[in-house]
C-alpha cells in the first residue's frame, strides 16, 4: 500500500478491510490478459516506469456454481 494510505490508516485507525472498502489503495488499473502474454505485458509496464502484479485468474464455472472472490 502506498505511504499516504498508511498515514491515513494510522490517523483514522481503520482496519485493513475498511481501508480497502473505502479507498482505492494502489491498484489504479486492472487489465485482463491471456496467461501466455503475462510476462510480455509485465515487461512493457515495467519499461514505462510502472509496477504490475498478477492478482487473479479467470476460470470457467459450472452453470449453478457460485462466484467466489478470495
Sine and cosine of phi, psi and omega as CSV:
sin_phi,cos_phi,sin_psi,cos_psi,sin_omega,cos_omega
0.00,0.00,0.72,-0.69,0.04,-1.00
-0.85,0.53,0.46,-0.89,-0.10,-0.99
-0.81,0.58,-0.64,0.77,-0.04,-1.00
-0.85,0.52,-0.58,0.81,0.01,-1.00
-0.95,0.30,-0.52,0.85,0.08,-1.00
-0.90,0.43,-0.67,0.75,0.01,-1.00
-0.90,0.44,-0.73,0.68,0.02,-1.00
-0.86,0.52,-0.67,0.74,-0.02,-1.00
-0.91,0.42,-0.67,0.74,0.02,-1.00
-0.89,0.47,-0.71,0.70,-0.05,-1.00
-0.94,0.35,-0.59,0.81,-0.07,-1.00
-1.00,-0.04,-0.25,0.97,-0.05,-1.00
0.86,0.52,0.52,0.86,0.06,-1.00
-0.98,0.22,0.54,-0.84,0.07,-1.00
-0.96,0.28,0.26,-0.97,0.07,-1.00
-0.83,0.56,-0.69,0.73,0.00,-1.00
-0.87,0.50,-0.72,0.70,0.01,-1.00
-0.91,0.40,-0.59,0.81,0.05,-1.00
-0.87,0.49,-0.72,0.69,-0.04,-1.00
-0.93,0.37,-0.51,0.86,0.03,-1.00
-0.97,0.23,-0.48,0.88,-0.11,-0.99
-1.00,-0.07,-0.63,0.78,-0.11,-0.99
-0.86,-0.52,0.42,-0.91,0.23,-0.97
-0.99,0.11,0.99,-0.13,-0.16,-0.99
-1.00,0.05,0.68,0.74,0.15,-0.99
0.81,-0.58,-0.39,0.92,0.05,-1.00
-1.00,0.05,0.98,-0.18,-0.07,-1.00
-0.99,0.15,-0.46,0.89,-0.01,-1.00
-0.50,-0.87,0.61,-0.79,0.08,-1.00
-0.84,-0.54,0.77,-0.64,0.07,-1.00
-0.83,-0.56,0.52,-0.85,0.04,-1.00
-0.94,-0.35,0.84,-0.55,-0.05,-1.00
-0.75,-0.66,0.29,-0.96,0.10,-1.00
-0.92,0.38,0.66,-0.75,-0.04,-1.00
-0.80,0.60,-0.59,0.81,-0.03,-1.00
-0.92,0.39,-0.37,0.93,0.00,-1.00
-1.00,0.00,-0.06,1.00,-0.08,-1.00
-0.79,0.61,-0.81,0.58,-0.02,-1.00
-0.88,0.48,-0.65,0.76,-0.01,-1.00
-0.89,0.46,-0.72,0.70,-0.02,-1.00
-0.91,0.41,-0.69,0.73,0.04,-1.00
-0.86,0.51,-0.65,0.76,0.02,-1.00
-0.89,0.46,-0.72,0.70,0.00,-1.00
-0.88,0.48,-0.70,0.71,-0.01,-1.00
-0.89,0.45,-0.70,0.71,0.01,-1.00
-0.89,0.46,-0.68,0.73,0.01,-1.00
-0.88,0.48,-0.40,0.92,0.01,-1.00
-0.99,-0.11,0.22,0.98,0.13,-0.99
1.00,0.09,0.31,0.95,-0.01,-1.00
-0.88,-0.48,0.26,-0.97,0.09,-1.00
-0.97,-0.25,0.50,-0.87,0.05,-1.00
-0.65,-0.76,0.40,-0.92,-0.04,-1.00
-0.64,-0.77,0.58,-0.81,0.18,-0.98
-1.00,0.03,0.88,-0.48,-0.13,-0.99
-0.90,-0.43,0.01,1.00,-0.01,-1.00
0.08,-1.00,-0.17,-0.99,0.02,-1.00
-0.49,-0.87,0.41,-0.91,0.05,-1.00
-0.98,-0.22,0.79,-0.61,0.01,-1.00
-0.79,-0.62,0.44,-0.90,0.04,-1.00
-0.96,0.29,0.64,-0.77,0.05,-1.00
-0.86,-0.50,0.39,-0.92,0.04,-1.00
-0.96,0.27,0.37,-0.93,-0.09,-1.00
-0.78,0.63,-0.72,0.69,-0.07,-1.00
-0.98,-0.19,0.19,0.98,-0.03,-1.00
-0.98,0.18,0.68,-0.74,0.03,-1.00
-0.95,0.32,0.44,-0.90,0.11,-0.99
-1.00,0.03,0.73,-0.68,-0.05,-1.00
-0.78,-0.62,0.79,-0.61,0.08,-1.00
-0.95,-0.32,0.82,-0.57,0.03,-1.00
-1.00,-0.09,0.00,0.00,0.00,0.00
